[in-house]
């Protein structure tokens, strides 16, 4: 699924996002892309997961020299590790690192 990097995140209502379990708002398409923002799918996720993914994206953008307007693929490399249901307040990931 291609995306385009934006210089700044699109308008996105994080402040109003409900966090009944104390997590963070995760969105797809990513808020930092032109496709992100209004209309993105939003889910509450563990803070650790959201922070790891944000750091990973930023690192990959720099390492791959992805610039504003560039298209890039989004590949899920461990589909077997996707949560089987919505976040319920406990980070159940087997691997708690950002690796």
C-alpha positions as CSV (number, residue, x, y, z in Angstrom):
1,X,0.0,0.0,0.0
2,X,1.7,3.2,-1.1
3,X,1.9,6.3,1.0
4,X,3.4,9.8,0.7
5,X,5.4,11.4,3.4
6,X,4.1,14.8,4.5
7,X,6.2,17.5,6.1
8,X,3.9,17.7,9.1
9,X,1.1,15.5,10.3
10,X,-2.3,16.2,8.8
11,X,-5.1,17.7,11.0
12,X,-6.0,14.9,13.4
13,X,-8.2,15.1,16.5
14,X,-5.9,13.3,18.9
15,X,-7.1,15.4,21.9
16,X,-10.7,14.1,21.4
17,X,-9.7,10.5,20.8
18,X,-11.3,8.3,23.5
19,X,-8.8,6.3,25.6
20,X,-10.9,4.1,27.9
21,X,-7.9,1.9,28.7
22,X,-5.1,4.5,28.9
23,X,-3.5,3.7,25.6
24,X,-2.7,6.0,22.7
25,X,-4.3,6.7,19.3
26,X,-2.9,4.8,16.4
27,X,-4.0,5.6,12.9
28,X,-3.8,4.2,9.4
29,X,-3.0,5.7,7.0
30,X,-0.3,7.2,9.2
31,X,-0.9,10.7,10.4
32,X,2.5,11.7,9.0
33,X,1.4,10.9,5.4
34,X,-0.8,12.9,3.0
35,X,-3.4,10.2,3.2
36,X,-3.5,10.4,7.0
37,X,-5.6,12.6,9.1
38,X,-9.4,13.0,8.7
39,X,-10.9,9.7,7.6
40,X,-8.1,7.5,8.9
41,X,-8.9,4.4,10.9
42,X,-8.2,5.0,14.6
43,X,-7.6,2.4,17.3
44,X,-6.5,2.6,20.9
45,X,-3.2,0.7,21.3
46,X,-0.6,0.3,24.0
47,X,1.6,3.4,24.4
48,X,4.8,1.3,23.9
49,X,3.6,0.0,20.6
50,X,2.6,3.4,19.3
51,X,5.9,5.0,20.3
52,X,7.9,2.1,18.8
53,X,6.1,2.3,15.5
54,X,6.4,6.1,15.4
55,X,10.2,5.8,16.0
56,X,10.5,3.1,13.4
57,X,8.7,5.1,10.8
58,X,10.8,8.2,11.4
59,X,14.0,6.1,11.2
60,X,12.9,4.4,8.0
61,X,12.0,7.7,6.4
62,X,15.5,9.0,7.0
63,X,17.4,5.8,6.2
64,X,15.5,5.3,3.0
65,X,15.8,9.0,2.1
66,X,12.0,9.3,1.7
67,X,11.1,12.9,1.0
68,X,7.9,14.9,1.0
69,X,5.7,13.5,-1.8
70,X,7.5,10.3,-2.3
71,X,5.6,7.0,-2.6
72,X,6.7,4.0,-0.5
73,X,5.3,0.6,0.2
74,X,3.9,-0.4,3.6
75,X,4.6,-4.1,4.4
76,X,3.4,-6.0,7.4
77,X,6.4,-8.2,8.2
78,X,4.9,-10.2,11.1
79,X,1.2,-10.6,10.4
80,X,1.1,-13.5,13.0
81,X,1.9,-10.9,15.7
82,X,-1.1,-8.7,15.0
83,X,-3.4,-8.5,18.1
84,X,-6.4,-10.7,17.8
85,X,-8.7,-8.1,19.3
86,X,-9.0,-4.6,20.5
87,X,-6.7,-3.2,23.2
88,X,-8.1,-3.8,26.7
89,X,-5.6,-2.0,28.9
90,X,-2.8,-4.7,29.0
91,X,0.1,-4.7,26.5
92,X,0.0,-8.4,25.6
93,X,2.8,-8.4,23.0
94,X,5.3,-11.3,23.4
95,X,8.1,-9.0,22.4
96,X,8.0,-5.8,24.6
97,X,11.0,-4.3,22.8
98,X,11.0,-2.0,19.8
99,X,13.0,-4.5,17.9
